Structures are given as structure tokens and as C-alpha cells.
Amino acid sequence: MFSALAVALLAALAVALALGQRNPDPPADRTAAAQTVAPTEAAGAADAPPEALPDPLDAPAIPLPAIASAPTILAPLPPADAPLADIFDELLDRLQRGDARAGCRLYREIRRCWKYADVAGSHQRLMAMAAKGNASAAELDIAIDLLALNESMAPGGPQSAEVCAGIELERLESHYFDTVRRTAELGDALAMVEFAEGRAFLAREYARHPERLALWHRLAPEMAERALRMGTPEAAWLIAEARSGPNGLLGELLPTDRVEAEAMRRLLQIARPRNRFSPDHELSTEETEIARLRAETLYERYFKHQPQPKTMRRWRDDLTPEIEQCEPLT
């Protein structure tokens, strides 16, 4: 295990070395009852110019492709230590035929191997610097730590080097977006969050694939809401960040709504009491009460009876994909 300082140094060095390199920057309830917990409309919204983006949680639902009631393929997933290059086509075929478990496994393995290639590349660049005498002793220590990080996995899990051997980066990038999207459509809440956050773009390739960006633009708000109403804390965190301002792609898409952001933070505090919570002191007493009531209502309807994991997925490393979480999906 690395200390916080070592991890921080590692991250800073990896970012610095990556300059100039190609660097990779988850069913909504739309009943009348569900509409009663929609965010409050901003004052003067009725007078907004026609080009203003409507609040997607107040607007009519954006229809997503039909979510399969159950996969038709119930065969076990490949062994955890299977090389991705050997099982890629099998998982992709099963996903296309409606197997959410295969999609979950595939998108997590793709992201793992993308991250592995990035960290391994940083390690190789450091070692090349050392060979030329351009690396300090501290940089060499970090290079060794990077190599260990590459190969560190959950206890008993396979090493990333073995799983990712022989897989081409181009193949990962070309399939990741649609893999995450289809897995989300099949009901995987964390895939919905992954998609809505914009992490389905491994290398910000939307500049070369504007059709992907257009599809994300249409589906992302609905994906985030669906995941929220499945009792997914990662969705509440994502919406809180996006509604607080232009944070990330979703924050650029959604209009700022500090009352909604406050409601999401309060919801997380209720669902996960260990989370630190800092209230927005700039909200009025009335706005704070609206946020509190919305958080409590969402918790009672969607979170109260959902088991909550000890750690939210977004705070874990991509090299530890926790593929065992894919097995319960149906």
C-alpha cells in the first residue's frame, strides 16, 4: 500500500510525463408521483429565451431504447484471469444479445486495460530517462512504484499485465462508448453513471466522433436520473457536482441549480452517514428547506431499502475493476 504522499507524487509525475502524449482525461420513474420530487424551477424560468436548455428532470422523459427484462444468456462469465484479448469477442456478442453481465465485465475490463497501458507507458518513459541518466533517485523509486501499481489488484485477483496482454488500444477505444451505453440500457446503474459522467469517452474522442457526443448529449441527463432512482449514490454525487456549476461534461450540459445540488448532498448524507457534508450557506432558509425535503423524499422512495456499498465505485481505482459485481446483474 502506498502512502497518500506517494500516491500524490505518483499522480503528479504521471501527469507531467503525459504532456504531449495521448492521455485519457452508468427506469426512470416518470409517474405523476415521481414528478412531485422534481427540482424546483429557477425563478424566471418561464421567461427564459427559447434557446435556453430546459431542466431535464422537469422536462418530459427522454425515451431510451427498451431495457431488456432479462438476458437470454445465463452462462457463467469467463474466468477472472482470462486475457481480455481472448474473451473480448465473446463478451461483446453476449452484450449485443442482451447479457448485462457480459457488458458490465467488458466495459470494466476495457477501462482497466486502458488505465494499465497509461500507467505502464509512464513507467517505461521513466525507465528510459533513467537509462539516459536523466532520472533522479526519487524518480526511479516512483518508477518502481508505478510498476507495482500496474500489477496490484484486489486480493486474489489477476494481475492487469496478464489480463491486458495483447489487446490493442484502438480496439478498446472503438468499442468502449457503445459498450457502456448498451450496458446502461440493459439496467446497469453504474454503467448509467459512467455514461452520464462522460467517462464513456476514453480519450475525449468525441472530437473525431461527433455522433457519439450528440448521442451522449441526448441520453446523459436521463441516464443520471435513472441511476438516481435506482438508489445509486454515485448518481447523487454526479448530479450534485454537475448542478453546482460547470463541473465536467454533465456540468457543462445541465444548468446550475444550487438547490438541487444541495438536495443531492443531503441525500448522500442520509444514505451514507459517514460522508462529510458541508451545507451551502448561501442558500436562503426557504431554499434549504426545499433541498432538505427533496433529499428526504428521494431517500424514502429510492434509497431506504437499497443496500449501500462501503465505498462508492467512483473512489476506487480502475485497475481494480471488481468484476465480481457483474455477476448479480440480470
N, C-alpha and C positions, 0 to 999 in steps of 0.2 A: 504494500500500500504506500502511496506517496503522500507526503505532507502537502498542506494547502499551498505553501510557498513553492514547492517543487512543481506542483501542477500548474501554478500561475506562471512560473518561469518557462515551463514546457510550452504552455499555450502561447505565451508572448513570442518565444523563439520560433515556434511553428508558423505563426502569422507573419513574422518578419521574413522568414525564409520563403514564404509562399508568394511574396510580392513578385509580380511578373509571371507567376505560374498560374495555371488553371485551378482555381480554388473554389470549392463548393460553399458558398456563403453559409384526420381522421374524419324511426319515422317520426318526423316532427309531428307533434300533436297540434293540429290546426283546428280543433273544435272550438266552439264558442267559449267553453270553459277555459281552454288554453289561452285564448286571446285576452282574457281578463288579467293575465300576468305579463302582458307585453309591456315594454318600456314606455314611460310617459313620453308624449310628444314634446319636442322642444318648443318653447314659446315662439309664436310667429311662424310655425311650420306651414300653416295654411297659406302664408304669403310668400313662401319660398319661390324662387324663379323656377320655370319649367325644367331647366337643366339640372337642378339640384338633385343629388342622389337620395332617394327615399330610404327611410329606415327599413332594412329587410325584415326585421321582426315585427314591424307594423304593417308591412305590405302583404298582399296576397302571397300565399306559398308558391315558391318556385318548384314546379314538378321535377323530381329526379327520376331517372329510369327506375322501373319497378324493382323492388328489393325481393329477392327470392325468398320464399317461405322456408325452404330448407334445401341444402345442397343435395344433389343426386349422387354424389360420390362420397362414400363413407369409409374408404380405405384409409389405413394409417398413413400419416405423413412419413416421408423418408427419414432415416436415422439422423440424429442431431449432428453427427460428424461427417455427413455426406458432403463432398465437394459441390459447391453451387453449380459449377460448370456441368456436372453430371446430372443434376436434378432440375436444372432451370426449365427445360422444355416441358418436363412432366408437371411441374408446379404451374407453369403458365397455362398449359392445356386444361388442367383441373380448374383453375380460376375461371377461364373462359366458359367452362361448363357449369359454373355456379358454386364452386367449393371455396367458401370464405376462408377456411383454414389454410388452404394452399396459398391464397392471396396474401394472407397475414404472414405466413412463413416467407414467401417470396419477397415482399417489399422490405421486411426486416433484414433479410439476408443481403438484399441489394444494397441497402443503406450501410450495413456493416462492412461490406467489401469496398464500397466507395470510401468510407472513412479509413479503412485499413490501407488502401492504396495511397491516400493523402498522407497519413502518418508515416507509412513506410517510405514514401518519397522524401519527407523531411529528414528521416533518419539517414537515407542514402546521401542526401546533399551534405549533411553534417559530416558523415564519414569521408566524403570526397574532400571536404575542406580540411579535415584532419590529415588526410594523406598528402595534401599540398603544404601542410604546416600552417594553415590559416585558422585553425580552430584552437581555442584555449582549452585548458584542462576542464574548466567548468562546462564548456560546450561539449566536450567529449563525454562527460558524465551525463549530460542531458541526452546525448545520442544513445547511450546505453539504456537510459530510462525509456526513451521512445521505443526502442526495440522491445523492451519488456512490456510496455503498454500495448504494443501491437498484439502481443501474444497472450495478454491477460484476458481471461474470460471468467464467467461465473463459475463457482466451484463445480468441478466435474465436467465442465463444458469443453467443447473442442476449441482448439486454437484457431484464431482468424486466419493465420497463414495457411492452414490446411484447408479450411472451408473455401477460401477465396483463391486458391491456386488455379491458374489457367483461365480465369474469367476476364473477358475484355471490358474495359471501362466503357467503350462505345455501346456495348450490349446492355450494360447496366443503365446508362443514361437513356437509351432509346425506349426502354420498357418501363422505367420507374413511374412516370407520371400516370400512365394508364393502369398500371398495376395498383397503385394507391387508390385511384378513382374507382376502379371496379370493386376492389375490396371494400371500400366505403359504401358503395351502393348495395353490397351484399349484407350490410349491417354491422361491420366492424367499427365501433365507436372511436377507437384510437386512430384508425385509418381516416375517419372523417376529420379528426383534429389535424392529423398530418397533412391532409389535403387542404383544409381551410387555412391553415397557417402559411401555406405556400411552400412547405418543405417537400412537396412533390416535384419541385424544380431542383434537381440535384446541383446543377451548375448555373442556375439562372439562364437556362437555355431558352426561356420564353422569347428572348430577342431573336432567336432563329426559328422559333415555333410560335408565332403569334396566335395560331388557332388554339394552342394549349392555354395561353393566357386568357383568351376570350372565354373558353370553357370554364376555367377557374373563376373568372370574374362573375360568371352566371351562377355557379354552383356553390362557391365558398361560403357565403352567408348562411345558406340553408344547411350545408354540412355542419357548420358550427352549431347551429340551433338544434339540429337533430341529435348531435352528440350530447349537448347540454341536457336535453330532455330524456336522454338515456341514463342520466345520473353520472356523467363523466366529469370529474373535477378538472381534468386537463382542458376541457372545453370552457369551463367557467374562467379558468386562468387566462386562456387565449382571448376570450371576449373582454375580460377586464383590461387586458393590455391594449387591445385594439380600440376599445371605446375611450381609453384615457387620452388618446391622441394618435398621431400618425406613426404608430409603432409597428414595424413590419409591413408586409404586403396587406394583410387584412386591415390593419390600422389605416393604411392609405385608402382602402376601399370604403370602409364604414365611416359615417360621420361621427365625430366625437360626441359622446354622451356621458358626462361625468356621473350622472345619477345611475345609469346602467352599470358603469364601471364600478361604482361603489356597491351596488347590489351584488355584483359578481364576487367582489372581495369579501363581502359579508357572508355570502353563500358558502364560500370556501372556508371561512372561519367557523361556520356552523357545522359543515360536513367534515372538516378536518381541524379540530380544535387546536392542534399543535401548531398550525400555521400562524405565523406572526401577522397581525392585522394592524394597519395604520389607517384610521379613518381620514376622509377628505374633509379637513376643517374649513374649507372654503364653501362648502355646500350650506344652504340655508337649513333651518330646523325642519321646514316642510320637506325639502328635498331629501334630507337624511332619513326622515320617517318613511317616505315613499320607497327609498332604497332598502330600508330595513324590512318593510312589509313584503316587498317583492322577493327578497332573499329568503324569508321565512316560507313564503308560499311555494317557491321553487323547491326548497328543501323538502317540504312535506309531500309534494307531488312526485318528485323525480329522484330525490337523493336518499330519503329517510330509510328506505328498505333495500338500498343497493350496498353491497359490501364494498368498502373502500380500501384500496391497497395502502400499504405502509408508506410507499413513496410514489409520487406521481411519475409517470413514464418520461415526461419531458426532462426530468432532472437526472436521468440515467445516461450512461454512455452508449453511443451507437455500436461500440464493439461488444456490448453485452446485450444482444437483441431479445433475450428472454423469449425464445421461440416456443417455450412450453405454454405460454399464454395463448397460443393459437389453437391448441387442442380443444378447448371447450366451445369454440365457435361452431355454430350450426347454421 
